[in-house]
């Protein structure tokens, strides 16, 4: 019965990634939690993955609010360079 719950480290990292996006099933989450109890490396991976996700989500909102574009002078210069190359 417990063989169903046993997963490899590769499977654990895949489930961890799926869980970050809300795509992991309940059974997969249970498998991951049991694996993380045993494997310190996967526990560290899971922790780091959570940190990266939180940092990304926090900074993504700020980046979306800012609009990055070339100045009008830079656009003209770029168009001229493209014409020269063509």
ZAMARGU-4260 file (C-alpha; in steps of 0.2 Angstrom, whole numbers, plus 5000, padded with zeros to 4 digits):
<rodrens>
0) 5000/5000/5000 | 5014/5012/5004 | 5022/5009/4987 | 5009/5020/4980 | 5015/5035/4990
5) 5034/5032/4987 | 5041/5043/4973 | 5058/5048/4967 | 5066/5065/4969 | 5063/5068/4950
10) 5045/5065/4953 | 5045/5076/4969 | 5052/5091/4960 | 5039/5089/4946 | 5025/5088/4958
15) 5033/5103/4968 | 5033/5113/4952 | 5015/5108/4948 | 5009/5113/4966 | 5017/5130/4964
20) 5004/5133/4950 | 4990/5124/4958 | 4990/5110/4946 | 4995/5096/4958 | 4981/5084/4964
25) 4978/5080/4982 | 4986/5063/4980 | 5002/5071/4972 | 5002/5084/4986 | 5002/5070/4999
30) 5015/5060/4990 | 5026/5076/4990 | 5024/5080/5008 | 5028/5062/5013 | 5044/5063/5002
35) 5049/5079/5009 | 5048/5072/5026 | 5062/5060/5021 | 5072/5069/5009 | 5081/5085/5015
40) 5087/5089/4997 | 5069/5090/4990 | 5063/5099/5006 | 5076/5112/5002 | 5071/5113/4984
45) 5053/5115/4989 | 5057/5129/5001 | 5068/5138/4988 | 5054/5136/4975 | 5041/5144/4987
50) 5053/5158/4990 | 5056/5161/4971 | 5037/5160/4968 | 5033/5173/4981 | 5047/5185/4975
55) 5042/5183/4957 | 5023/5187/4961 | 5028/5202/4972 | 5039/5209/4958 | 5028/5205/4944
60) 5015/5217/4949 | 5028/5231/4950 | 5034/5227/4933 | 5017/5226/4925 | 5014/5244/4932
65) 5029/5251/4923 | 5029/5253/4905 | 5046/5251/4896 | 5048/5259/4879 | 5061/5267/4869
70) 5062/5286/4868 | 5057/5294/4852 | 5075/5298/4848 | 5080/5280/4850 | 5066/5274/4839
75) 5072/5286/4825 | 5090/5280/4827 | 5085/5262/4827 | 5074/5264/4811 | 5089/5273/4803
80) 5101/5259/4807 | 5088/5246/4800 | 5087/5255/4784 | 5106/5256/4783 | 5107/5237/4785
85) 5093/5233/4773
</rodrens>
